[in-house]
Amino acid sequence: MGKGQILNQPRLLTEVESKQLLERAGIPVTKTKLARSKKEAISVSKEMGFPVVLKIISPDVVHKSDSGGVKLGLANGAQVGRAYSEIMSSVRQKHPQAAVQGVSVQPMASAGMEVIVGMSKDPQFGPVLMFGLGGVLVEVLKDVSFRIVPVTKRDASEMIREIKGYPLLQGYRGQEAVDVASLEGLIVRVSEFIEQNPQIEELDLNPVFAYRDKAVAVDARIVLEA
C-alpha cells in the first residue's frame, strides 16, 4: 500500500481522522487531537500549550462556525472548560439529532493568508483539484482555478497564478508575501494523495494558512465513496 492509503474507514471522516491521514501523506496540517469530554479537552489543551482552538466533531455538523461549534484563542483551562460547555449547548440546540463525538483541540495558529485546496470528482474527467482564496468567503468570492489530477508542479504554479487574488499572495499594500513554493508543494502532495486513494469522493482543506516560509492546513474534511 502507498503512503497515506486508507483502509476500512467510514464514509465521512472527522477532522481528526482526515488530518491524521494527510499528515501521513506528507501534507502539513496543524496538530489536532480528539477530546471526548470537558476534562479531556482541558487536559489535552494543557499538554499542547495555550492558546488553543476547540471545534465540534460530528458527522452531522458540516458548518461548524455557523453552529457555534468553534471557539478560538482559549488562553487557559477555565476558558477551555467554558468553551466546551458552550459548544455542546449550541450544537445540541441547533442540531438536536447530531451524533457528537467530542471536540478537536489544536494550537491556535497565527494568522496567515487563507487559501483553499479542494477536490471533487467530475463524472467525465474524474478527480479535479481546486485552488483559490479560502476561509469563510470562498463561496462568495469564487476566485478559484482547476486542474485534472494528476497535478504537476508546473500545473500547481499555474493554478496559483491564475486566480484574481494572486497579487495578495505576492504581498499587497505592506502585507507580507507568502511562500508560493510551499503552496505548490502542498498542491502536488494532495494530488498524489488522491491518486493513491481513489475512494476519496471529496476533499477540502479550508483554510490553508499561507505564510512567508510555509503553508499549513488548519481544517480538513475528507468524504469517501459510499
C-alpha positions in Angstrom: 0.0 0.0 0.0 1.2 3.5 -0.8 2.0 6.2 1.8 -1.2 7.7 3.3 -3.6 5.0 1.9 -6.9 4.4 3.6 -8.2 1.1 4.9 -11.6 0.4 6.4 -12.6 4.0 7.1 -16.2 5.3 7.4 -17.6 7.3 4.6 -17.3 10.7 6.2 -14.0 11.2 8.1 -13.8 13.6 11.0 -11.3 16.5 11.0 -9.0 14.5 13.4 -9.1 11.4 11.1 -8.7 13.5 8.0 -5.6 15.3 9.4 -4.0 12.0 10.6 -4.2 10.6 7.0 -3.0 13.9 5.4 -0.1 14.1 7.8 1.0 10.5 7.0 0.9 11.5 3.3 3.4 14.4 4.0 0.7 17.2 3.8 1.3 19.8 6.5 -1.6 20.1 9.0 -2.0 21.7 12.4 -1.6 19.2 15.3 -5.1 18.1 16.3 -6.4 15.7 19.0 -9.9 14.4 19.8 -11.3 15.2 23.3 -14.5 13.3 24.3 -15.2 15.2 27.5 -14.6 18.6 29.1 -12.0 17.1 31.4 -10.1 15.6 28.5 -10.3 18.9 26.5 -8.7 20.7 29.4 -6.0 18.0 29.8 -5.2 18.0 26.1 -5.1 21.8 25.9 -2.6 21.9 28.8 -0.5 19.3 27.1 -0.5 21.2 23.8 0.1 24.6 25.3 -2.1 27.7 25.2 -3.8 29.4 23.3 -5.8 26.6 21.7 -8.9 26.2 19.5 -11.8 23.9 20.1 -14.0 22.6 17.2 -17.1 20.3 17.3 -16.5 16.8 15.9 -19.7 15.5 14.4 -20.5 14.0 11.0 -23.9 15.8 11.2 -22.4 19.3 11.7 -20.8 20.5 8.4 -20.7 24.3 9.0 -19.1 24.3 12.4 -18.8 28.1 12.9 -22.4 28.7 11.9 -23.5 26.2 14.6 -21.5 27.8 17.4 -19.1 24.8 17.2 -15.8 26.7 17.1 -14.0 28.6 19.9 -10.8 30.4 19.2 -7.9 31.8 21.3 -8.6 30.0 24.6 -5.9 31.0 27.0 -6.3 28.7 30.0 -8.1 25.6 31.3 -11.0 27.6 32.7 -11.7 29.1 29.3 -11.4 25.7 27.6 -14.0 24.3 30.1 -16.5 27.1 29.4 -15.9 26.9 25.7 -16.6 23.1 25.7 -19.9 23.6 27.5 -20.9 26.4 25.2 -20.1 24.4 22.1 -22.1 21.4 23.3 -25.1 23.6 24.3 -25.1 25.5 21.0 -24.8 22.4 18.8 -27.5 20.5 20.7 -29.8 23.4 20.3 -29.2 23.8 16.6 -28.7 20.1 15.7 -30.6 18.1 18.4 -30.2 14.8 16.5 -26.5 15.2 15.7 -24.1 12.4 16.7 -21.4 14.3 18.6 -18.0 12.6 19.2 -16.4 15.4 21.1 -14.2 18.3 20.1 -11.0 18.7 18.3 -8.2 20.5 20.2 -5.5 22.2 18.3 -3.0 25.1 18.9 -4.1 28.5 17.9 -2.3 29.1 14.5 -1.0 32.6 13.9 -2.9 34.5 11.2 -1.9 33.8 7.6 -3.2 34.4 4.1 -6.2 32.0 3.8 -6.4 29.8 0.8 -8.3 26.6 -0.1 -7.2 23.4 -1.7 -10.1 21.0 -2.6 -11.0 18.1 -4.8 -14.3 16.8 -6.3 -15.0 14.1 -8.9 -16.2 15.0 -12.3 -18.3 12.3 -14.0 -16.3 12.6 -17.2 -12.8 13.7 -16.1 -12.6 12.1 -12.6 -10.8 13.8 -9.7 -10.4 17.6 -10.2 -8.3 19.7 -7.9 -9.2 23.3 -7.0 -7.2 26.1 -5.6 -8.3 29.6 -4.5 -8.7 32.2 -1.8 -10.1 30.5 1.2 -11.8 30.9 4.6 -15.4 31.8 5.0 -15.5 34.0 1.9 -14.7 31.2 -0.6 -18.3 30.7 -1.5 -18.8 34.4 -2.1 -15.6 35.2 -3.9 -15.5 32.1 -6.1 -11.9 33.0 -7.0 -10.6 29.6 -7.9 -8.7 27.6 -10.5 -9.0 23.9 -11.5 -6.8 21.1 -12.9 -7.5 17.4 -13.5 -5.5 15.0 -11.3 -2.6 14.2 -11.5 -1.3 17.7 -11.0 2.4 18.5 -11.7 4.5 21.3 -10.1 4.0 23.3 -13.2 0.3 22.8 -13.1 0.3 23.9 -9.4 2.3 27.0 -10.2 -0.2 27.9 -13.0 -3.2 27.3 -10.7 -1.9 29.7 -8.1 -1.1 32.4 -10.6 -4.5 32.1 -12.4 -6.6 33.4 -9.5 -7.5 37.1 -9.5 -6.3 37.3 -5.9 -2.7 36.3 -6.8 -1.4 39.8 -6.0 -2.5 39.3 -2.4 -0.1 36.3 -2.2 2.7 38.4 -3.6 2.3 41.0 -0.8 -0.2 43.8 -1.2 -0.1 47.2 0.5 2.5 46.2 3.1 1.2 42.7 3.7 4.0 40.1 3.7 4.3 37.9 0.6 3.6 34.2 1.1 5.9 31.2 0.2 4.3 30.2 -3.2 6.7 27.3 -3.5 5.2 25.8 -0.3 1.7 26.1 -1.7 2.9 24.4 -5.0 4.3 21.5 -3.0 1.2 21.2 -0.9 -1.0 21.1 -4.0 1.2 18.4 -5.6 1.2 16.2 -2.5 -2.6 16.5 -2.3 -2.8 15.3 -5.9 -0.5 12.3 -5.1 -2.6 11.5 -2.1 -5.8 11.5 -4.2 -4.1 9.2 -6.8 -3.2 6.8 -4.0 -6.7 6.8 -2.6 -9.2 6.6 -5.5 -12.1 6.0 -3.0 -11.9 9.7 -2.0 -15.0 11.4 -3.3 -14.4 14.9 -1.9 -11.6 16.7 -0.1 -11.4 20.2 1.4 -8.5 21.9 3.1 -10.1 25.2 4.2 -8.5 27.2 5.3 -4.8 26.6 4.5 -2.8 29.3 6.2 0.0 30.5 3.8 3.0 32.2 5.5 6.3 33.7 4.3 8.0 30.4 4.9 5.4 27.6 4.8 1.7 26.6 4.3 -0.3 24.6 6.8 -3.9 23.2 6.6 -5.8 24.4 9.6 -9.1 22.5 8.8 -9.7 19.4 6.7 -12.6 17.3 5.5 -12.5 14.0 3.5 -15.6 12.2 2.1 -15.2 8.6 0.8 -17.3 6.9 -1.8 -20.3 5.0 -0.4 
